[in-house]
Amino acid sequence: MATTACFIIVSRNDIPIYEAEVGSATKREDAAQLHQFILHAALDIVQDLAWTTSAMFLKAIDRFNDLVVSVYVTAGHTRFMLLHDSRNDDGIKSFFQEVHELYIKILLNPLYLPGSRITSSHFDTKVRGLARKYL
Amino acid sequence: MEPDVSIETSCMIRIAVLPIGTVPPSLLREYWSMLLRHQTIPLSAISSFYTEHQKSPFAHQPWDSGSLRLKFVLGGSPPSPWEDFQSNRKILAVIGVCHCPSSPDLDSVIDLFNSACKAYSSSLVNSCFAFCPGDSQLEDGGKKGGNLRLFPPADLQTQEFHLQTMMQDIAASLLMEFEKWVLKAESAGTILKTPLDSQATLSSEEVIKAKKRRLARAQKTIGDYCLLAGSPVDANAHYSTALELARLTGDYFWYAGALEGGVCALLIDRMGLNDPGLEDGVRYQYNSAILHYRKSFIQDNAQRVSPLSFELEATLKLARFLCRRELAREVVDLLTNAADGAKSLIDASDRLILFIEIARLYGTLGYQRKAAFFSRQVAQLYLQQENRVAAISAMQVLAMTTKAYRVQSRASISENTLPDKQVGSSHADGGKVHHQSVVSLFESQWSTLQMVVLREILISAVRAGDPLAAWSAASRLLRSYYPLITPAGQNGLASALSNSADRLPSGTRCADPALPFIRLYSFPLHPSQIDIVKRNLAREDWWAGSAPSGPFIYTPFSKGESNNSSKHELIWVVGEPVQVLVELANPCGFDLRVDSIYLSVHSENFDAFPVSVNLPPNSSKVITLSGIPTLVGPVTIPGCIVHCFGVITEHLFRDVDNLLLGATQGLVLSDPFRCCGSAKLRNVFVPNISVVPPLPLLVSHVVGGDGAIILYEGEIRDVWISLANAGTVPVEQAHISLSGKNQDSVISVAYETLKASLPLNPGAEVTIPVTLKAWQLAFVDSDAATGKSALGSMVRQPRDGNSPTLLIHYAGPLSNSGDPPTSGSVVPPGRRLVVPLHICVLQGLSFVKARLLSMEIPAHVGEDLPKPVGVDDIYNEGAIGSEGKMERLVKIDPFRGSWGLRFLELELSNPTDVVFDISVSVQLENSSNEDTLSADQGSAEYGYPKSRIDRDCSARVLIPLEHFKLPILDDSFFMKDIQADGPASGRNSSFSEKNNKAELNASIKNLISKIKVRWNSGRNSSGELNIKDAIQAALQTSVMDVLLPDPLTFGFRLVRSSLDPAKLDSPKESVLSSAFKGSVLAHDMTPMEVLVRNNTKDMIKMRLSITCRDVAGENCIEGAKATVLWAGVLSGITMEIPPLQESKHSFSLYFLVPGEYTVVAAALIDDANDILRARARTDSPDEPIFCCGPPYNVRVIGTA
């Protein structure tokens, strides 16, 4: 498992709707903030890159220092962004695909307003489980 | 590293610009901008200043198209250790700027300039520009010559021309200096070193190596000068040589430098040509240069110096060259690589420059978020420097990032975010928005980042000593992210706000609102006191239809068109205070003191009154904000102006509305009102407010206090309502109407008083009497008992709307004289004043029961009592005879007696705690008969003395009912009764029966209505008991006895006067007659008369008989022991009495024994008709009807 990983789901309106620090490293507040800053900045690159490929998984698209940003863009332009320090493309890809399935289940909930924050604790548990499995 | 580098930097001549002496900053800026216009000087322009001393080394100089590029460095810069490597880093010229009026001594200026120039050893040309010299200075300076250049005062154009000439001169001098330098460099061996070269003493091998390298370095430097001289072709030639030589010696650093120079030469040469291959060439060569810079990295002196900054600079130069949207990918890669290099940079300022450049390039590329990210890195580096200047820089850099992080100050959002505003307003209008647009309102809610950025702005602003920026950042942080901040943090922010405010001048305004959150609570419609009613000129009752009628919000009968438009409008009147309710919320954990808050109105026609509020932690409060409209026109209230934490801010309702909308959608962290325990979001309707010219304003109060009018049941009281015109316009029309429940209780309103007082001028007052009569509480009680159970407490009853209200519609003049004619068509509206009469009815006297009693007192036989019995007048006599009306008693004349007198006994109880006085009065009808007493009946009322009922007592009141006897036993009344009762009249009975009953009831009602039971209590409470039903019930059975007279009435009288008139004169007799009036002497013949009156309209035949009894009731005329002798006929007297006439029968009695005797007349009526029969209640037609008169007393006095 990666020592540092920050997973975030950004809605098509560029609002973070789910955030999770999934790294095994001890959590530090300023580090978590930096992670978010990096991911936020990477949105600029995703926004251009997403239209250049038909693949949903955009691989590592940005990095800052030794932190790499991998992105998966769903058909509805929801972006799954993972900040990590390990190079494990296959694991990350599987992680994204499984999270995508979970996300679709969330979307199918008639009480969920697309674009609003995901507050389901079940989703959170599952995502953290997937992170342990693949990253 | 240097900021702002590009490929073309290599060909720029660096010139230091130094202010000499004191130059005011504004002037320095002006001179600086003048200089900046001469950054490019065409070679063609300097040819006149250029003199070729030797053969120029720049063989291919393009004199027609080429130019020299100048780069001005204000204030100069310290010499760089890399000057030898890149000649453009040298300061090649120094220009002094002097403002003559502020430094009068030109000698000292020259000295200052010369000493300043000493710092720049590399400078080839020095020149001091002295602007605005005085006349003496001009003279003086002309002699000085040397480096001083005087710019005589002239117009701008001339001065600029002068400057241009000077610059061309300097450029020509530079060009000549370059030639000199190149010629010298080619011939003599110049040692060119960089910090990269080993500082240690060189070994022999290295000396040989350095010699070889020297040639390459010289060629590269000559190439640099060729570039500076504007000759790219020459430069390229030298660079090519340098490349060859450097490759051979393995001098990668200089090789890379030559590559860079070559690219620059290529670019300058091809400038203006559209060469598609050029970009690829530049990219290839620069990548190669970057590669070679990297190769030149030497491990052993990596701690001290590194070529890394040149590699990064080259990367940035390439990135800047490629920086276009299409090549974004490539640029991003370059910049990412450059950013990676930051860690390895030794110098902190190099890192700063690198991040600044990366941020700028990302910004150019349109990657705002990336730019913001690196800007923040820059700010962090600044903040690490821990000094004020760096903090100011950090603050400014962070301020640039706020847009990308969407935390910008409202001051920086002016017009460019119009869409946001539109969404807000459309929400207010439509009430419902598509959720996507709602979501877009909260775009990029990266709260973590936003909080960090705001906190950093706050820290840097505090450190930089900018209290307003600190205040603004703290307020944004507190307002937007309070749910994420701990109470301790909130307190810290609050103190940061107050600390900043302490340093601000009072009255400072800030665009960013802090706390509290303010939302519109409601626009109270006019209180009913000052309701505005549209005037309908077409109708007399102009208010009709415009006011809501009835309790329904929607009335199907009201016309739709008028309702729709008027509903959305609120009318305010110039000069009359209005109120708006707003709700404030303080969701934070500290006490919030709002120093003043008032409505913000941009339309300039409203004076708002400030109030101050204290909000405890986590609380919300609804407050009333008021103000006075000052001018006619529309008013919009976008928000409130709040003075809180020492700064004045404007809080817009729209922002909070959007926030609350977001909260309902789950897009915003928290609803500030909800977490303060306030109610759920309500949709507040914002009406269109318009201000109309002044209207009259009536103010009412009840004279004697506006409290509830406390009345006992049935009480009648006058209330005076005072109406005053508090407006500035006279009231010209007014109309009073009643509404509400219990309208009956208002007996009269003095409409005329109000009408008479019109027009009611401003300040005038009119008092209107209103007579009230309290209603019966019983109905209310039963209502309350059935409907409202225990909740409807007695206290609330007057508020429950049982009381009637007076509606006064009034209006001013039709048009104001001062109005312009355009608005003349608009009729100023009228107004409605609602005066609720708060009547509180208390339980008063209560009626227990009524019953009918009969009383019989025999009459005395006297001289003068021939009065008809049917229309007796005992009370009349008693009443008039007595002196004071207060002393009225029921006096029964002993001569008259009271036979068949009936009393209505009313039992009343007083459950209250006051004393009631009861007075009964009976109103006599002015009957139309020919009776002689009609004159007396005109007085119409009989009063009885008051009876007093104490608290918690009950009392009985007797009402004599004999007054009601009809004078005539009339068949018109009675026949029908007979028909109804009679068995023979079965055919049409059903119809007539009803008829009869109705008439009977009518007569009973008539009777009852004559009886009035009035009470009063205390000084000013009086009223009437409503006991009609009770009386009716009591009378129902015996109404006939009460109402109808007997068919015959009998009366006795003494006929003494005619017998012995002389006796009256004797004093004894007179004494006697006064003492024993109507008494009879024993042993004396007493002539008497019996009067029989026929009360019917038919002739009655009868047989009269008279009997006399003594006290024991023995008949004393007949029998053995008769004590009375008689003369005349006493029995079987046959009489015929015509209708409504009376007959006399005379007789005489001789009493043997003194004492009390009773004389009774009785008659047997022959051939009685149906009426008599019915009256006597006999069924059989054959039975004779016996009619007995009332007994008369005769008092017989002994003579002895």
Interface residues (C-beta under 8 A of the other chain):
Chain A: S11 N13 D14 I15 P16 E19 A32 Q33 Q36 F37 I38 H40 A41 A42 L43 D44 I45 D48 L49 D62 R63 F64 N65 L113 G115 S116 R117 T119
Chain B: A328 R329 V332 T336 A339 D340 K343 Y362 Y367 Q368 R369 K370 A372 F373 F374 R376 Y405 H435 Q436 V439 S440 F442 E443 S444 Q445 W446 T448 L449 V452 Q665 G666 L667
